[in-house]
C-alpha cells in the first residue's frame, strides 16, 4: 500500500494462499493465514469496491479469528469488526451489522482498548432505521472513548449531527457539524506531518 501497487500486493496474497500445503500448526501460523484473508478483503473493498468478495474474505478471516485465535488479536480486531460490519450495513443487513459492531465495542471494553469500538458506524445503522435517539446515544458514548482516532471521531460527529438534525435540534446539529471541519483539518495536518517525516 505504501508503494501504491495494490494489484502487485494481491498477486503476493494469492501466491501465499496457493502455497499453503498444510494446515497451520500454531497461533502464529493461524494469525498469518487470518491476516492474508484480511488483506484480501481489504484489497477488494478499497481498490475495486467489490464488497461481495470483500465480505467473503473478511468472513473467512473472522471465522479464523474466532475459532483459531480465540478472538484475541488486537491487529485483526482493530480492523475487522467495523469493516465487515460496515459492509453488512451497506448491504442493508442491519442485524448482522449491529451484532458485529457491538461485538467490536465489547472487545475493546473487555481488552482495555476501547478505541476499537466504532460507535459512529453503529449510529449509522440506527439513523438508517429512523432510530435517532439510539443513534445519538451511541455517538455520545463514542465521544467519551479515550484515544479515538480522528477519522473515528469524524464519523461519530457526522452521525451525531444527522441525529440532532433529524430530531429538530438544528443549532446543536450545526455545532456538531462544525466540529467535523476542525477534526478534518487536524487529520489533514497530521497526514502532512507524517509525509514530511517519511511515515506515509
Secondary structure as a PSIPRED ss2 file (coil, helix, strand):
# PSIPRED VFORMAT (PSIPRED V4.0)

   1 X C   1.000  0.000  0.000
   2 X C   1.000  0.000  0.000
   3 X C   1.000  0.000  0.000
   4 X C   1.000  0.000  0.000
   5 X C   1.000  0.000  0.000
   6 X H   0.000  1.000  0.000
   7 X H   0.000  1.000  0.000
   8 X H   0.000  1.000  0.000
   9 X H   0.000  1.000  0.000
  10 X H   0.000  1.000  0.000
  11 X H   0.000  1.000  0.000
  12 X H   0.000  1.000  0.000
  13 X H   0.000  1.000  0.000
  14 X H   0.000  1.000  0.000
  15 X H   0.000  1.000  0.000
  16 X H   0.000  1.000  0.000
  17 X H   0.000  1.000  0.000
  18 X H   0.000  1.000  0.000
  19 X C   1.000  0.000  0.000
  20 X C   1.000  0.000  0.000
  21 X C   1.000  0.000  0.000
  22 X C   1.000  0.000  0.000
  23 X C   1.000  0.000  0.000
  24 X C   1.000  0.000  0.000
  25 X C   1.000  0.000  0.000
  26 X C   1.000  0.000  0.000
  27 X H   0.000  1.000  0.000
  28 X H   0.000  1.000  0.000
  29 X H   0.000  1.000  0.000
  30 X H   0.000  1.000  0.000
  31 X H   0.000  1.000  0.000
  32 X H   0.000  1.000  0.000
  33 X H   0.000  1.000  0.000
  34 X H   0.000  1.000  0.000
  35 X H   0.000  1.000  0.000
  36 X H   0.000  1.000  0.000
  37 X H   0.000  1.000  0.000
  38 X H   0.000  1.000  0.000
  39 X H   0.000  1.000  0.000
  40 X H   0.000  1.000  0.000
  41 X H   0.000  1.000  0.000
  42 X H   0.000  1.000  0.000
  43 X H   0.000  1.000  0.000
  44 X H   0.000  1.000  0.000
  45 X H   0.000  1.000  0.000
  46 X H   0.000  1.000  0.000
  47 X H   0.000  1.000  0.000
  48 X C   1.000  0.000  0.000
  49 X C   1.000  0.000  0.000
  50 X C   1.000  0.000  0.000
  51 X H   0.000  1.000  0.000
  52 X H   0.000  1.000  0.000
  53 X H   0.000  1.000  0.000
  54 X H   0.000  1.000  0.000
  55 X H   0.000  1.000  0.000
  56 X H   0.000  1.000  0.000
  57 X H   0.000  1.000  0.000
  58 X H   0.000  1.000  0.000
  59 X H   0.000  1.000  0.000
  60 X H   0.000  1.000  0.000
  61 X H   0.000  1.000  0.000
  62 X H   0.000  1.000  0.000
  63 X H   0.000  1.000  0.000
  64 X H   0.000  1.000  0.000
  65 X H   0.000  1.000  0.000
  66 X H   0.000  1.000  0.000
  67 X H   0.000  1.000  0.000
  68 X C   1.000  0.000  0.000
  69 X C   1.000  0.000  0.000
  70 X C   1.000  0.000  0.000
  71 X C   1.000  0.000  0.000
  72 X C   1.000  0.000  0.000
  73 X C   1.000  0.000  0.000
  74 X H   0.000  1.000  0.000
  75 X H   0.000  1.000  0.000
  76 X H   0.000  1.000  0.000
  77 X H   0.000  1.000  0.000
  78 X H   0.000  1.000  0.000
  79 X H   0.000  1.000  0.000
  80 X H   0.000  1.000  0.000
  81 X H   0.000  1.000  0.000
  82 X H   0.000  1.000  0.000
  83 X H   0.000  1.000  0.000
  84 X H   0.000  1.000  0.000
  85 X H   0.000  1.000  0.000
  86 X H   0.000  1.000  0.000
  87 X H   0.000  1.000  0.000
  88 X H   0.000  1.000  0.000
  89 X H   0.000  1.000  0.000
  90 X H   0.000  1.000  0.000
  91 X C   1.000  0.000  0.000
  92 X C   1.000  0.000  0.000
  93 X C   1.000  0.000  0.000
  94 X H   0.000  1.000  0.000
  95 X H   0.000  1.000  0.000
  96 X H   0.000  1.000  0.000
  97 X H   0.000  1.000  0.000
  98 X H   0.000  1.000  0.000
  99 X H   0.000  1.000  0.000
 100 X H   0.000  1.000  0.000
 101 X H   0.000  1.000  0.000
 102 X H   0.000  1.000  0.000
 103 X H   0.000  1.000  0.000
 104 X H   0.000  1.000  0.000
 105 X H   0.000  1.000  0.000
 106 X H   0.000  1.000  0.000
 107 X H   0.000  1.000  0.000
 108 X H   0.000  1.000  0.000
 109 X H   0.000  1.000  0.000
 110 X H   0.000  1.000  0.000
 111 X C   1.000  0.000  0.000
 112 X C   1.000  0.000  0.000
 113 X C   1.000  0.000  0.000
 114 X H   0.000  1.000  0.000
 115 X H   0.000  1.000  0.000
 116 X H   0.000  1.000  0.000
 117 X C   1.000  0.000  0.000
 118 X C   1.000  0.000  0.000
 119 X H   0.000  1.000  0.000
 120 X H   0.000  1.000  0.000
 121 X H   0.000  1.000  0.000
 122 X H   0.000  1.000  0.000
 123 X H   0.000  1.000  0.000
 124 X H   0.000  1.000  0.000
 125 X H   0.000  1.000  0.000
 126 X H   0.000  1.000  0.000
 127 X H   0.000  1.000  0.000
 128 X H   0.000  1.000  0.000
 129 X C   1.000  0.000  0.000
 130 X C   1.000  0.000  0.000
 131 X C   1.000  0.000  0.000
 132 X H   0.000  1.000  0.000
 133 X H   0.000  1.000  0.000
 134 X H   0.000  1.000  0.000
 135 X H   0.000  1.000  0.000
 136 X H   0.000  1.000  0.000
 137 X H   0.000  1.000  0.000
 138 X H   0.000  1.000  0.000
 139 X H   0.000  1.000  0.000
 140 X H   0.000  1.000  0.000
 141 X H   0.000  1.000  0.000
 142 X H   0.000  1.000  0.000
 143 X H   0.000  1.000  0.000
 144 X C   1.000  0.000  0.000
 145 X C   1.000  0.000  0.000
 146 X C   1.000  0.000  0.000
 147 X C   1.000  0.000  0.000
 148 X C   1.000  0.000  0.000
 149 X C   1.000  0.000  0.000
 150 X H   0.000  1.000  0.000
 151 X H   0.000  1.000  0.000
 152 X H   0.000  1.000  0.000
 153 X H   0.000  1.000  0.000
 154 X H   0.000  1.000  0.000
 155 X H   0.000  1.000  0.000
 156 X H   0.000  1.000  0.000
 157 X H   0.000  1.000  0.000
 158 X H   0.000  1.000  0.000
 159 X H   0.000  1.000  0.000
 160 X H   0.000  1.000  0.000
 161 X H   0.000  1.000  0.000
 162 X H   0.000  1.000  0.000
 163 X H   0.000  1.000  0.000
 164 X H   0.000  1.000  0.000
 165 X H   0.000  1.000  0.000
 166 X H   0.000  1.000  0.000
 167 X C   1.000  0.000  0.000
 168 X C   1.000  0.000  0.000
 169 X C   1.000  0.000  0.000
 170 X H   0.000  1.000  0.000
 171 X H   0.000  1.000  0.000
 172 X H   0.000  1.000  0.000
 173 X H   0.000  1.000  0.000
 174 X H   0.000  1.000  0.000
 175 X H   0.000  1.000  0.000
 176 X H   0.000  1.000  0.000
 177 X H   0.000  1.000  0.000
 178 X H   0.000  1.000  0.000
 179 X H   0.000  1.000  0.000
 180 X H   0.000  1.000  0.000
 181 X H   0.000  1.000  0.000
 182 X H   0.000  1.000  0.000
 183 X H   0.000  1.000  0.000
 184 X H   0.000  1.000  0.000
 185 X H   0.000  1.000  0.000
 186 X H   0.000  1.000  0.000
 187 X H   0.000  1.000  0.000
 188 X H   0.000  1.000  0.000
 189 X H   0.000  1.000  0.000
 190 X H   0.000  1.000  0.000
 191 X H   0.000  1.000  0.000
 192 X H   0.000  1.000  0.000
 193 X H   0.000  1.000  0.000
 194 X H   0.000  1.000  0.000
 195 X H   0.000  1.000  0.000
 196 X H   0.000  1.000  0.000
 197 X C   1.000  0.000  0.000
 198 X C   1.000  0.000  0.000
 199 X C   1.000  0.000  0.000
 200 X C   1.000  0.000  0.000
